[in-house]
Amino acid sequence: MISSSRFAAKLFIVALVTLVAPWSMVKPSQGQSTDRCAAIQRFTETGEPIPVAELGSSEEVVPCLLSQIRAHASFLLAKDEKEETLDAQRFRVITGALRNAISVSSRNAIRVLRAEDDVLDAEILARGARHHDRGIRINSAFILANVVDNSTACVVVDFAYLDVAASISDTPAINGRANLIKIASVVAPWAFRENFQALDQLHEKLTSEMKLYPADVLKNLSNTIDLLNLLRLRLDSQENIDNSPKNFPIPPSIGSGCRAEYRFRNEEIEKLYRSDAKGE
């Protein structure tokens, strides 16, 4: 994965640029104004719900929201995640607004998001999708599930590999992993080779782990097991496709983030993405 120091440094730069020249790092969409982004920033700072529908179209609003998400994501690196911070409160408000924007105008919002996002944004949302705060977890997972594709799936798999303690009751870690498995399954039917192999290995790893758990733990993991079965089903759907994407490497035009920019936690998964970097 992106190292904590590198991740923090990038977020610091984002915050600094936001303070010095608000929204300058966001590629402006047609009709976007600094006034609109400034209004979103004011709502964010007060913690009030952001009236997305009143501020403009998806093309005008989504880049502003994404920039705010980047600017307030540093709390996700905190050692004591359970401590409520101002950035956490703001992050919950911003991701809630972006979630609403996607719900209201999904096609346009997703198109704009995919044009703007990268592996760093995917990492922010993956961290959010397994956060202890339920609101942050739900908002982040919803957004990531709608924008994940072959260019960012590596991040989802990497975070789904994180160890989760077995438990007879739900925990944020268990729910977060379930979120990531569900998000990963979105890409499965059209995953290129590296992503397909990574998803296949994730399924094998977690399925094997489940077999070692006692009955009371398995009962609590019924949702996770169902999602693993869905992942398997969606991966197997490629068997019926002529020229299946799984037989082809990720095109260079969309694969650079996973091949060069993202820093993995899991070395075995990393190898799947690095092996094709030199045409091997």
PLY file of the C-alpha trace (Angstrom):
ply
format ascii 1.0
element vertex 280
property float x
property float y
property float z
element edge 279
property int vertex1
property int vertex2
end_header
0.00 0.00 0.00
1.01 3.63 0.01
3.21 3.90 3.09
1.72 5.80 6.04
4.32 8.54 5.74
3.76 8.89 1.97
-0.01 8.78 2.43
0.16 11.44 5.15
2.51 13.59 3.08
0.14 13.55 0.12
-2.79 14.45 2.34
-0.80 17.29 3.90
-0.04 18.65 0.44
-3.72 18.43 -0.48
-4.70 20.30 2.68
-2.00 22.93 2.14
-3.05 23.54 -1.45
-6.65 23.80 -0.31
-5.72 26.48 2.21
-3.47 28.46 -0.11
-5.50 28.18 -3.30
-8.91 26.60 -2.60
-9.80 23.75 -4.95
-6.87 24.48 -7.31
-5.97 20.79 -7.45
-9.42 19.85 -8.75
-9.76 19.76 -12.51
-12.59 22.25 -13.03
-15.66 20.90 -14.75
-17.54 23.09 -17.15
-19.46 25.74 -15.23
-17.73 25.00 -11.93
-17.13 28.11 -9.83
-14.95 28.75 -6.82
-18.06 30.20 -5.14
-19.79 26.82 -5.31
-16.78 25.00 -3.88
-16.36 27.67 -1.22
-20.01 27.16 -0.22
-19.38 23.42 0.19
-16.31 24.20 2.28
-18.38 26.46 4.56
-21.01 23.76 5.08
-18.25 21.26 5.80
-16.66 23.45 8.45
-19.96 24.01 10.26
-20.89 20.33 10.12
-24.22 21.08 8.49
-25.68 18.76 5.84
-24.53 19.88 2.40
-27.50 20.71 0.11
-25.92 19.15 -2.96
-29.01 19.43 -5.16
-29.19 23.17 -4.55
-25.53 23.82 -5.38
-25.41 22.57 -8.94
-25.04 19.54 -11.21
-22.86 16.52 -10.54
-20.24 17.89 -12.92
-20.07 21.06 -10.81
-20.34 19.62 -7.31
-18.57 16.23 -7.30
-15.00 17.54 -7.87
-15.47 19.96 -4.96
-16.65 17.15 -2.67
-13.77 14.89 -3.71
-11.26 17.61 -2.93
-12.82 18.06 0.53
-12.62 14.32 1.15
-8.90 14.42 0.36
-8.38 17.44 2.61
-10.03 15.82 5.64
-8.80 12.22 5.36
-5.72 12.40 7.59
-7.67 11.21 10.66
-7.87 7.77 9.01
-4.19 7.30 9.90
-4.73 7.99 13.60
-3.47 5.25 15.92
-6.53 5.68 18.12
-9.24 5.48 15.48
-12.01 5.54 18.05
-11.32 9.11 19.04
-13.83 11.42 17.37
-12.06 14.29 15.66
-13.27 17.36 13.80
-11.90 15.90 10.56
-13.86 12.68 11.20
-17.07 14.68 11.67
-16.40 16.64 8.50
-15.46 13.51 6.57
-18.79 11.94 7.55
-20.66 15.03 6.30
-18.73 15.21 3.00
-19.00 11.51 2.19
-22.69 11.68 3.06
-23.11 14.50 0.56
-21.22 12.60 -2.15
-23.30 9.52 -1.42
-26.45 11.61 -1.91
-25.08 13.06 -5.15
-24.54 9.53 -6.49
-28.03 8.47 -5.38
-29.65 11.45 -7.10
-27.66 11.37 -10.35
-25.72 8.13 -10.36
-24.59 8.04 -13.99
-23.27 11.59 -14.11
-21.76 11.52 -10.62
-19.95 8.23 -11.23
-18.65 9.42 -14.60
-17.17 12.54 -13.01
-15.73 10.61 -10.06
-14.01 8.06 -12.28
-12.48 10.85 -14.31
-11.10 12.48 -11.14
-10.17 9.65 -8.76
-6.98 7.60 -8.44
-5.48 4.92 -6.18
-4.97 7.44 -3.36
-8.69 8.25 -3.37
-9.47 4.53 -3.45
-7.22 4.03 -0.42
-8.98 6.82 1.47
-12.36 5.22 0.78
-11.10 1.70 1.56
-9.88 2.93 4.93
-13.23 4.61 5.46
-15.12 1.45 4.46
-13.60 -0.42 7.43
-13.69 2.47 9.94
-15.23 2.00 13.38
-17.76 4.80 12.76
-20.82 3.30 11.08
-21.69 6.46 9.14
-18.19 6.82 7.72
-18.09 3.10 6.95
-21.42 3.08 5.09
-20.76 6.29 3.14
-17.25 5.26 2.10
-18.30 1.75 1.07
-21.22 3.08 -0.98
-19.03 5.55 -2.86
-16.22 3.06 -3.49
-18.64 0.37 -4.67
-19.97 2.78 -7.29
-16.61 3.93 -8.67
-14.28 0.92 -8.26
-12.99 -0.44 -11.55
-9.97 -2.22 -12.99
-7.75 0.77 -12.20
-8.47 0.73 -8.43
-9.51 -2.84 -7.58
-5.99 -3.61 -6.33
-6.56 -1.28 -3.38
-9.80 -3.02 -2.37
-8.16 -6.45 -2.48
-5.16 -5.25 -0.48
-7.33 -3.90 2.33
-9.58 -6.97 2.29
-6.45 -9.00 3.09
-5.98 -7.25 6.44
-6.29 -9.62 9.40
-9.65 -9.65 11.16
-10.10 -11.21 14.58
-12.71 -13.97 14.80
-15.69 -13.08 16.95
-19.14 -14.41 17.85
-20.52 -10.88 17.53
-20.20 -8.19 14.87
-17.22 -5.84 14.99
-16.27 -2.88 12.77
-13.43 -4.99 11.35
-15.78 -7.82 10.39
-18.29 -5.42 8.84
-15.51 -3.52 7.10
-14.08 -6.67 5.54
-17.58 -7.65 4.38
-17.89 -4.22 2.75
-14.62 -4.73 0.88
-15.56 -8.22 -0.32
-18.84 -6.85 -1.67
-17.01 -3.97 -3.37
-14.48 -6.40 -4.85
-17.27 -8.49 -6.36
-18.39 -5.48 -8.42
-15.26 -5.76 -10.58
-15.18 -9.56 -10.81
-17.21 -10.11 -14.02
-14.99 -7.76 -16.03
-11.71 -8.02 -14.12
-8.53 -8.11 -16.18
-5.92 -10.77 -15.46
-4.13 -9.20 -12.46
-7.39 -8.23 -10.79
-9.00 -11.59 -11.54
-6.07 -13.48 -10.02
-6.01 -11.18 -6.98
-9.75 -11.61 -6.42
-9.46 -15.37 -6.90
-6.66 -15.56 -4.32
-8.64 -13.39 -1.91
-11.60 -15.75 -2.20
-9.38 -18.79 -1.67
-7.63 -17.27 1.35
-10.78 -16.17 3.17
-12.74 -19.32 2.32
-9.92 -21.46 3.70
-9.84 -19.39 6.89
-13.57 -19.79 7.39
-13.23 -23.58 7.42
-11.09 -23.34 10.57
-13.60 -21.39 12.65
-15.95 -23.00 15.21
-19.71 -23.07 14.58
-20.56 -20.04 16.75
-18.06 -17.85 14.89
-19.26 -19.11 11.49
-22.82 -18.26 12.44
-21.78 -14.66 12.99
-19.92 -14.64 9.68
-22.90 -15.76 7.59
-23.00 -12.42 5.73
-19.27 -12.62 4.95
-19.69 -16.19 3.68
-22.62 -15.16 1.49
-20.53 -12.34 0.01
-17.63 -14.71 -0.67
-20.06 -16.99 -2.51
-21.24 -13.99 -4.52
-17.64 -13.12 -5.35
-17.05 -16.68 -6.56
-20.21 -16.62 -8.65
-19.25 -13.33 -10.31
-15.70 -14.52 -10.99
-17.04 -17.72 -12.56
-19.32 -15.68 -14.82
-16.24 -14.89 -16.93
-16.13 -18.54 -18.01
-19.03 -17.86 -20.37
-17.46 -14.82 -22.05
-15.64 -14.97 -25.37
-12.26 -13.24 -25.09
-12.74 -13.07 -21.32
-11.06 -10.03 -19.69
-9.27 -12.36 -17.27
-7.08 -13.52 -20.14
-5.66 -10.06 -20.78
-3.44 -7.83 -18.61
-4.71 -4.50 -17.37
-4.14 -1.98 -20.20
-1.26 0.41 -19.48
-3.63 3.37 -19.81
-5.46 2.36 -16.61
-2.98 0.12 -14.84
-0.24 2.52 -13.79
-1.72 3.21 -10.37
-1.61 -0.43 -9.28
1.65 -1.17 -11.07
3.70 1.78 -9.90
1.98 4.19 -7.51
0.19 2.06 -4.93
2.22 0.49 -2.10
0.82 -2.86 -1.08
0.69 -4.42 2.35
0.48 -7.94 0.95
3.52 -9.01 -1.04
1.81 -11.92 -2.81
-0.91 -9.67 -4.16
1.68 -7.04 -5.11
3.52 -9.56 -7.28
0.42 -10.07 -9.42
0.41 -6.41 -10.39
4.16 -5.84 -10.68
4.82 -8.87 -12.91
3.26 -7.26 -15.97
4.91 -3.87 -15.47
7.75 -4.88 -17.81
5.66 -6.97 -20.12
6.51 -10.28 -18.41
0 1
1 2
2 3
3 4
4 5
5 6
6 7
7 8
8 9
9 10
10 11
11 12
12 13
13 14
14 15
15 16
16 17
17 18
18 19
19 20
20 21
21 22
22 23
23 24
24 25
25 26
26 27
27 28
28 29
29 30
30 31
31 32
32 33
33 34
34 35
35 36
36 37
37 38
38 39
39 40
40 41
41 42
42 43
43 44
44 45
45 46
46 47
47 48
48 49
49 50
50 51
51 52
52 53
53 54
54 55
55 56
56 57
57 58
58 59
59 60
60 61
61 62
62 63
63 64
64 65
65 66
66 67
67 68
68 69
69 70
70 71
71 72
72 73
73 74
74 75
75 76
76 77
77 78
78 79
79 80
80 81
81 82
82 83
83 84
84 85
85 86
86 87
87 88
88 89
89 90
90 91
91 92
92 93
93 94
94 95
95 96
96 97
97 98
98 99
99 100
100 101
101 102
102 103
103 104
104 105
105 106
106 107
107 108
108 109
109 110
110 111
111 112
112 113
113 114
114 115
115 116
116 117
117 118
118 119
119 120
120 121
121 122
122 123
123 124
124 125
125 126
126 127
127 128
128 129
129 130
130 131
131 132
132 133
133 134
134 135
135 136
136 137
137 138
138 139
139 140
140 141
141 142
142 143
143 144
144 145
145 146
146 147
147 148
148 149
149 150
150 151
151 152
152 153
153 154
154 155
155 156
156 157
157 158
158 159
159 160
160 161
161 162
162 163
163 164
164 165
165 166
166 167
167 168
168 169
169 170
170 171
171 172
172 173
173 174
174 175
175 176
176 177
177 178
178 179
179 180
180 181
181 182
182 183
183 184
184 185
185 186
186 187
187 188
188 189
189 190
190 191
191 192
192 193
193 194
194 195
195 196
196 197
197 198
198 199
199 200
200 201
201 202
202 203
203 204
204 205
205 206
206 207
207 208
208 209
209 210
210 211
211 212
212 213
213 214
214 215
215 216
216 217
217 218
218 219
219 220
220 221
221 222
222 223
223 224
224 225
225 226
226 227
227 228
228 229
229 230
230 231
231 232
232 233
233 234
234 235
235 236
236 237
237 238
238 239
239 240
240 241
241 242
242 243
243 244
244 245
245 246
246 247
247 248
248 249
249 250
250 251
251 252
252 253
253 254
254 255
255 256
256 257
257 258
258 259
259 260
260 261
261 262
262 263
263 264
264 265
265 266
266 267
267 268
268 269
269 270
270 271
271 272
272 273
273 274
274 275
275 276
276 277
277 278
278 279
